[in-house]
Amino acid sequence: MNRRFDILVIGGGVLGVTIAFWISELYEVSVAIIDRENSVALHTSSRNTGVVHRPFYLDPDKRGFMARLANISFYMWRSLANRYRLPWMEIGVIEVATSPEEDRVLRKYESWARRNGMDEDEIAILDRRDVAALEPEVRCYSAIYSRRDTSTHFGVLTNAVYMLALRNGVGFIPGCNVQGIVAEISGGRYRVICRDRRVYEGDIVIIASGCGSLRILHSLGMALDYGELYFRGDYWIVDPYFGRRVRRNIYRVPKRRDFPFLDPHLVVRYNGSREVGPSATPVIDGYAYNSPCRGLGGFLDFMYGRSVYLKLKAVIDPRFIDLARDEWMSSVSRRHMASRVATFIPALDQKHLVGRGASGVRCQLIDRGGLVLNPKVVVADSIIGVINYNSPGATGAPAFSGFLVYSLASEGFLDGFRERNTYRHSDLWSINSILEGVKERSMKLS
Ligand SMILES: Cc1cc2nc3c(=O)[nH]c(=O)nc-3n(C[C@H](O)[C@H](O)[C@H](O)COP(=O)(O)OP(=O)(O)OC[C@H]3O[C@@H](n4cnc5c(N)ncnc54)[C@H](O)[C@@H]3O)c2cc1C
């Protein structure tokens, strides 16, 4: 196996794989994806709700950039899924209001949908009779219906992009849990060191390691103003006999709108099964899928790692304590989770929740101002790190990554690499369609 590459991408989730794809599509370079696992997309990219979101619920003033990327990416994922016959169920989302106050939020969503580039005919405001006609089990005051939201399996989509990247010549280095990166004194290269002491070299290193990114950046002295909190999304599987009575994804206007989470919803999975969730249960590390903490290491890292002050400040906030109590209850008690969903699907009872789905962890960035809403790209010399790449991150990945690679090129990071004369997959995904859809000229790199 070659140990020297022009560019190393650490992280084989949807973000790292799409970044590697775009670099290899646009430039004649040697690129490799490094992952601690033996295949791609084993963490958050497969442990999520699996909804290709339409961006009606994203405030264009605060999250407009992600909303536009999600909008563009929707059509990119759709072309990929159609071409390779991948899971794609365009069933739509009904988001319900249970009071006049929540109804006002839906009216806002209607205008946000337009501002975020959605088509007029994709969105409709429904009254409770319209909702009952579409979904007889749902009770509400009013609702917004977004017709194109789609259920898929992002792990399968990521693997399809990975295949295209391999065809472009991208390499994959499995089983390398990156412990550190050191700059060579001469030659301007970086040495990426795995836990088992293998070493790989690259001129540019891109850190797209999901819940592992901030730790690697901190070890390099980067992003020191940030800390991270972990929220686990737990799901409960719905009894298929009951589940069949609901045909679309059903959400409710979030109760706590100062947190960037959606409240538990009923979701139709790509294979037709139904689940309710996710909760947003605070846990102590980014891979604590079955317990509050994977082990002593995770606990010590939380307590004695960097930004302890930021983390403690966030967790003693009474709003956080209130959230933690509620979300932990939904995680451990099916009765509690069922009662939350029963506020809009009253026939759903705890006896209909027959098992647990696969949990996923959201790594939420915090700074002095509290929770950070959008992803951040931090740069030092030729190291580029992406942090806080959260929902609707899987939806937005094809356009986010394409625009990131374009922005790195505009800033001169890719000078010296030859651009390809022809793009191999331009009939599927085109960089120009991304550039036409974003307003910004370049991504903010800090
Ligand atoms: C509960 C939940 C529900 C969600 N639902 C949706 C949804 O419905 N729609 C949507 O669009 N988005 C959703 N999201 C968000 C979406 O899943 C994420 O934004 C996206 O998957 C992040 O991808 P990633 O590649 O950054 O991270 P990951 O998929 O976690 O990939 C990171 C990779 O880096 C590797 N890695 C980490 N550390 C190291 C290291 N030290 N050395 C080597 N490799 C390393 C890991 O093994 C992993 O493969 C959801 C998220 C959660 C938590």
The ligand as an SDF file (V2000), in Angstrom:
LIG
                    3D

 53 58  0  0  0  0  0  0  0  0999 V2000
  -29.7760   10.9290   15.5500 C   0  0  0  0  0  0  0  0  0  0  0  0
  -29.4070   11.6260   14.2660 C   0  0  0  0  0  0  0  0  0  0  0  0
  -30.3390   11.7420   13.2300 C   0  0  0  0  0  0  0  0  0  0  0  0
  -29.9960   12.3960   12.0460 C   0  0  0  0  0  0  0  0  0  0  0  0
  -30.8900   12.4200   11.0190 N   0  0  0  0  0  0  0  0  0  0  0  0
  -30.5580   13.0120    9.8590 C   0  0  0  0  0  0  0  0  0  0  0  0
  -31.4540   13.0010    8.7620 C   0  0  0  0  0  0  0  0  0  0  0  0
  -32.5470   12.4140    8.8130 O   0  0  0  0  0  0  0  0  0  0  0  0
  -31.0950   13.6680    7.6230 N   0  0  0  0  0  0  0  0  0  0  0  0
  -29.9000   14.3290    7.5340 C   0  0  0  0  0  0  0  0  0  0  0  0
  -29.6340   14.9330    6.5030 O   0  0  0  0  0  0  0  0  0  0  0  0
  -29.0060   14.3090    8.5440 N   0  0  0  0  0  0  0  0  0  0  0  0
  -29.2900   13.6580    9.6970 C   0  0  0  0  0  0  0  0  0  0  0  0
  -28.4010   13.6260   10.7180 N   0  0  0  0  0  0  0  0  0  0  0  0
  -27.0890   14.2580   10.5370 C   0  0  0  0  0  0  0  0  0  0  0  0
  -26.1500   13.4110    9.6680 C   0  0  0  0  0  0  0  0  0  0  0  0
  -26.2940   12.0440    9.9610 O   0  0  0  0  0  0  0  0  0  0  0  0
  -24.6950   13.8840    9.8830 C   0  0  0  0  0  0  0  0  0  0  0  0
  -24.6450   15.2690    9.6070 O   0  0  0  0  0  0  0  0  0  0  0  0
  -23.7100   13.1790    8.9650 C   0  0  0  0  0  0  0  0  0  0  0  0
  -23.8970   11.7890    8.9300 O   0  0  0  0  0  0  0  0  0  0  0  0
  -22.2930   13.4770    9.4220 C   0  0  0  0  0  0  0  0  0  0  0  0
  -21.4030   12.7930    8.5840 O   0  0  0  0  0  0  0  0  0  0  0  0
  -19.8520   12.7670    8.8740 P   0  0  0  0  0  0  0  0  0  0  0  0
  -19.2000   12.1400    7.7110 O   0  0  0  0  0  0  0  0  0  0  0  0
  -19.4120   14.1300    9.2960 O   0  0  0  0  0  0  0  0  0  0  0  0
  -19.6990   11.8620   10.2080 O   0  0  0  0  0  0  0  0  0  0  0  0
  -19.6000   10.2580   10.3700 P   0  0  0  0  0  0  0  0  0  0  0  0
  -20.5840    9.5630    9.5360 O   0  0  0  0  0  0  0  0  0  0  0  0
  -19.6240    9.9950   11.8310 O   0  0  0  0  0  0  0  0  0  0  0  0
  -18.1740    9.9280    9.7860 O   0  0  0  0  0  0  0  0  0  0  0  0
  -16.9770   10.2310   10.4670 C   0  0  0  0  0  0  0  0  0  0  0  0
  -15.9730    9.1290   10.1600 C   0  0  0  0  0  0  0  0  0  0  0  0
  -14.7220    9.4760   10.7470 O   0  0  0  0  0  0  0  0  0  0  0  0
  -14.1520    8.3090   11.2920 C   0  0  0  0  0  0  0  0  0  0  0  0
  -13.2430    8.7210   12.3670 N   0  0  0  0  0  0  0  0  0  0  0  0
  -13.5470    9.4040   13.4950 C   0  0  0  0  0  0  0  0  0  0  0  0
  -12.4480    9.6110   14.2370 N   0  0  0  0  0  0  0  0  0  0  0  0
  -11.4160    9.0500   13.5560 C   0  0  0  0  0  0  0  0  0  0  0  0
  -10.0260    8.9200   13.8050 C   0  0  0  0  0  0  0  0  0  0  0  0
   -9.4540    9.4250   14.9190 N   0  0  0  0  0  0  0  0  0  0  0  0
   -9.2440    8.2690   12.9080 N   0  0  0  0  0  0  0  0  0  0  0  0
   -9.7990    7.7510   11.7800 C   0  0  0  0  0  0  0  0  0  0  0  0
  -11.1170    7.8420   11.4860 N   0  0  0  0  0  0  0  0  0  0  0  0
  -11.9160    8.4840   12.3580 C   0  0  0  0  0  0  0  0  0  0  0  0
  -15.3380    7.5010   11.7980 C   0  0  0  0  0  0  0  0  0  0  0  0
  -15.0120    6.1210   11.8740 O   0  0  0  0  0  0  0  0  0  0  0  0
  -16.3910    7.7910   10.7410 C   0  0  0  0  0  0  0  0  0  0  0  0
  -16.4080    6.8270    9.7140 O   0  0  0  0  0  0  0  0  0  0  0  0
  -28.7040   12.9700   11.9060 C   0  0  0  0  0  0  0  0  0  0  0  0
  -27.7650   12.8540   12.9450 C   0  0  0  0  0  0  0  0  0  0  0  0
  -28.0940   12.1800   14.1040 C   0  0  0  0  0  0  0  0  0  0  0  0
  -27.0770   12.0500   15.2080 C   0  0  0  0  0  0  0  0  0  0  0  0
  1  2  1  0
  2  3  1  0
  2 52  2  0
  3  4  2  0
  4  5  1  0
  4 50  1  0
  5  6  2  0
  6  7  1  0
  6 13  1  0
  7  8  2  0
  7  9  1  0
  9 10  1  0
 10 11  2  0
 10 12  1  0
 12 13  2  0
 13 14  1  0
 14 15  1  0
 14 50  1  0
 15 16  1  0
 16 17  1  0
 16 18  1  0
 18 19  1  0
 18 20  1  0
 20 21  1  0
 20 22  1  0
 22 23  1  0
 23 24  1  0
 24 25  2  0
 24 26  1  0
 24 27  1  0
 27 28  1  0
 28 29  2  0
 28 30  1  0
 28 31  1  0
 31 32  1  0
 32 33  1  0
 33 34  1  0
 33 48  1  0
 34 35  1  0
 35 36  1  0
 35 46  1  0
 36 37  1  0
 36 45  1  0
 37 38  2  0
 38 39  1  0
 39 40  1  0
 39 45  2  0
 40 41  1  0
 40 42  2  0
 42 43  1  0
 43 44  2  0
 44 45  1  0
 46 47  1  0
 46 48  1  0
 48 49  1  0
 50 51  2  0
 51 52  1  0
 52 53  1  0
M  END
$$$$
